Structures are given as C-alpha cells and as structure tokens.
Amino acid sequence: MRKTALITGASTGIGKELAKEFAKDKIDVILVARSKDLLEANAKELEANYNIKAYTYAMDLSLASSADELYQKTKAEDFEVEYLINNAGFGDYGYFAQSKLSKQEEMINLNILTLTKLTHLYVQDMKTRKSGTILNLASTASFQPGPLMSVYFATNHFVLAFSEAIAEELKQYNIKVCTLCPGPTESGFAKFSDMSENSFLEPSKNKIPTSAEVANYGYQKMKQGKVVFIHGFFNALMANLVRFAPRSLVRKTAYSMMKEG
C-alpha cells in the first residue's frame, strides 16, 4: 500500500497549492479535477520539484457516479488514502429565481453529494486501520445566509455542519476531520462562479489572500488537528459576530454587500 493524499479540485487555486504542501512533506498525491492537461502539468511540476509521486484522474466530480468510480480506481491501484482533501466546489452569482436550475443541481452534486460520498467511502478504510485525516473545504459563507449566492452559501452550511458532526463521531477511530473556511481568495473561483465583475472578489480593490497563503494556513491547522479554522482575523471576527446579530440584520447586510459588489 502506498500512503497518499487525494485532493479534489487540484488543477488550480487552493487545491493546487494544497498539493504542494503535501509534496513539501514528501507525501505522494493523487490529483483529481476535470482538466487533464492542467492536472498532468501540475503532477510533472510536483514530481520535479519535490521528488514525490503524483498521480492524476481527470474526472467530472459533479456526476453522481463519480465518487464510486474514483474510489474503485484508487483501490484497483492499491493506493492507501491517508489524507482525503475534499476541495472541489463552485458557486453561482445572481438571483435564484433567474438562475439555471441545472447549474444549481450540479453545484449541489459537487459541493455536497460527491463530498459526502467520498468521505463515506474512504472513511471505511480509515476506520479499519484506525488512522486518517479528512480536510473539507467550506468558506466563511458557512456562517450566514447569502442572498445572490443562495445555493452556494447553503452548500457551505452543510459542509461545515457535516464535518463538525463526523469529527466527533470519528475521534474514537483516530480519524481527524478538519474544515478550512477561507474568505475571498485569489483563485479561479470568481470566474467559475460568474463573479468576475464583482468587486468583492477583485484583488485590486480589496486586499485578499492568495491561494498559496490560504493553503499553507489550512495545511498547518490540519496538521495541528484543529476541527474548524477560518483564514484571516477579519473573516474570523465577522463569522463569529453574526451569531450575536439579529438574523434579519445579517440577511440585509449580506444582501447589501453582495449587491454592491
């Protein structure tokens, strides 16, 4: 068995940078995303720079059958997934009633269903050997409603609540479940979420961290065994303050911020 870190959404952004963090620690990686060319380029770079093995699976993880397919492929290759990094996900900007329902469904499939299925599949092996780490990517969207990105925010609510719950369940098996909650980050998220014109995610107008900074922070907190960690002091402050504000005020403030973007 070869101990590895399996990272979804590993072609760009935080997923790509997380792969580097594992590679720096001499941990072999399995990179999963849609783009075969980007994955193969990343794999070559990691192998050349860090002297590790990098394997790639070009797959559309929004398909309902993808989690089972990926699990069977890694089992057939005799990989031991010691680290499962559920990073793949995307959002959509705009009024829900005017959105494409097919895109919302695809988002739910990727952000919730595939994450849940991959966790359930790989955690069985982790339980057997009584070791393993699962890192799920949520965001500061997990802590509040998100008008104009309603389904995306809701999927992040799920990821956070699900991760915290199973973190308690799996302690007895020596399995760590961690959740990284970044705020706006320099990555491909804005483009894929139709937010390219939104100043809220515009680096030139708002100082936001790079994917490398967020990945390094998340990786270090994961190694420390933290369950929930929010990148950035202001992000952490805002995520905690909303618990004490009237929900009507939180909704209105979030709506105003998203519209101004």
ZIMO-V887290 format. One record per residue. N is the residue number from 0. RES is the residue in one letter. SS is DSSP state (helix for helix, strand for strand, loop for the rest). Layout:
# ZIMO-V887290
N|RES|SS + N|RES|SS
This chain:
# ZIMO-V887290
0|M|loop + 1|R|strand + 2|K|strand + 3|T|strand + 4|A|strand + 5|L|strand + 6|I|strand + 7|T|strand + 8|G|loop + 9|A|loop + 10|S|loop + 11|T|loop + 12|G|helix + 13|I|helix + 14|G|helix + 15|K|helix + 16|E|helix + 17|L|helix + 18|A|helix + 19|K|helix + 20|E|helix + 21|F|helix + 22|A|helix + 23|K|helix + 24|D|loop + 25|K|loop + 26|I|loop + 27|D|strand + 28|V|strand + 29|I|strand + 30|L|strand + 31|V|strand + 32|A|strand + 33|R|loop + 34|S|loop + 35|K|helix + 36|D|helix + 37|L|helix + 38|L|helix + 39|E|helix + 40|A|helix + 41|N|helix + 42|A|helix + 43|K|helix + 44|E|helix + 45|L|helix + 46|E|helix + 47|A|helix + 48|N|helix + 49|Y|helix + 50|N|loop + 51|I|loop + 52|K|loop + 53|A|strand + 54|Y|strand + 55|T|strand + 56|Y|strand + 57|A|strand + 58|M|loop + 59|D|loop + 60|L|loop + 61|S|loop + 62|L|loop + 63|A|loop + 64|S|loop + 65|S|helix + 66|A|helix + 67|D|helix + 68|E|helix + 69|L|helix + 70|Y|helix + 71|Q|helix + 72|K|helix + 73|T|helix + 74|K|helix + 75|A|helix + 76|E|loop + 77|D|loop + 78|F|strand + 79|E|strand + 80|V|strand + 81|E|strand + 82|Y|strand + 83|L|strand + 84|I|strand + 85|N|strand + 86|N|loop + 87|A|loop + 88|G|loop + 89|F|loop + 90|G|loop + 91|D|loop + 92|Y|loop + 93|G|loop + 94|Y|loop + 95|F|helix + 96|A|helix + 97|Q|helix + 98|S|loop + 99|K|loop + 100|L|helix + 101|S|helix + 102|K|helix + 103|Q|helix + 104|E|helix + 105|E|helix + 106|M|helix + 107|I|helix + 108|N|helix + 109|L|helix + 110|N|helix + 111|I|helix + 112|L|helix + 113|T|helix + 114|L|helix + 115|T|helix + 116|K|helix + 117|L|helix + 118|T|helix + 119|H|helix + 120|L|helix + 121|Y|helix + 122|V|helix + 123|Q|helix + 124|D|helix + 125|M|helix + 126|K|helix + 127|T|helix + 128|R|helix + 129|K|loop + 130|S|loop + 131|G|strand + 132|T|strand + 133|I|strand + 134|L|strand + 135|N|strand + 136|L|strand + 137|A|loop + 138|S|loop + 139|T|helix + 140|A|helix + 141|S|helix + 142|F|helix + 143|Q|loop + 144|P|loop + 145|G|loop + 146|P|loop + 147|L|loop + 148|M|loop + 149|S|helix + 150|V|helix + 151|Y|helix + 152|F|helix + 153|A|helix + 154|T|helix + 155|N|helix + 156|H|helix + 157|F|helix + 158|V|helix + 159|L|helix + 160|A|helix + 161|F|helix + 162|S|helix + 163|E|helix + 164|A|helix + 165|I|helix + 166|A|helix + 167|E|helix + 168|E|helix + 169|L|loop + 170|K|helix + 171|Q|helix + 172|Y|helix + 173|N|loop + 174|I|strand + 175|K|strand + 176|V|strand + 177|C|strand + 178|T|strand + 179|L|strand + 180|C|strand + 181|P|loop + 182|G|loop + 183|P|loop + 184|T|strand + 185|E|strand + 186|S|loop + 187|G|loop + 188|F|helix + 189|A|helix + 190|K|helix + 191|F|helix + 192|S|loop + 193|D|loop + 194|M|loop + 195|S|loop + 196|E|loop + 197|N|loop + 198|S|helix + 199|F|helix + 200|L|helix + 201|E|loop + 202|P|loop + 203|S|loop + 204|K|loop + 205|N|loop + 206|K|loop + 207|I|loop + 208|P|strand + 209|T|strand + 210|S|helix + 211|A|helix + 212|E|helix + 213|V|helix + 214|A|helix + 215|N|helix + 216|Y|helix + 217|G|helix + 218|Y|helix + 219|Q|helix + 220|K|helix + 221|M|helix + 222|K|helix + 223|Q|helix + 224|G|loop + 225|K|loop + 226|V|loop + 227|V|strand + 228|F|strand + 229|I|strand + 230|H|loop + 231|G|loop + 232|F|helix + 233|F|helix + 234|N|helix + 235|A|helix + 236|L|helix + 237|M|helix + 238|A|helix + 239|N|helix + 240|L|helix + 241|V|loop + 242|R|loop + 243|F|loop + 244|A|loop + 245|P|loop + 246|R|helix + 247|S|helix + 248|L|helix + 249|V|helix + 250|R|helix + 251|K|helix + 252|T|helix + 253|A|helix + 254|Y|helix + 255|S|helix + 256|M|helix + 257|M|helix + 258|K|helix + 259|E|helix + 260|G|loop
